[in-house]
Amino acid sequence: MHLSHIMAAGMGGLRTAGDLVAWMQMTQKMKINAAKAYVAEKLGIEVIELSNEDVMRPIREQLGLGLVTAVAGSPKGIRAKRKVAELLGITINSVELFKKDFF
């Protein structure tokens, strides 16, 4: 958990793409540059744009990946986490447990 906090906070977390990059590092054991390249490709942007709040806010809102400041009707919590798992093609344990219990 400590590593994920450092990584997400270092790149801006939900403000940018820090949490997405951290997920790839933790779940797929990717090095940071590979994780950034993978996430950028999935989002259809350049790696340099991953840390730009002006670029990432509309992308996160459009894809339902969660935001720091909630927007009415937009995914938050486990719903946003599920969207992250789908976008990145990864398994997130809490999402899988939620699916098991509620779907």
Secondary structure, 3 states (H helix, E strand, C coil): CHHHHHHHHHCCHHHCCHHHHHHHHHHHCCCHHHHHHHHHHHHCCCHHHHHCHHHHHHHHHHHCCCCCCCCCCCCCCHHHHHHHHHHHCCCCHHHHHHHHHHC
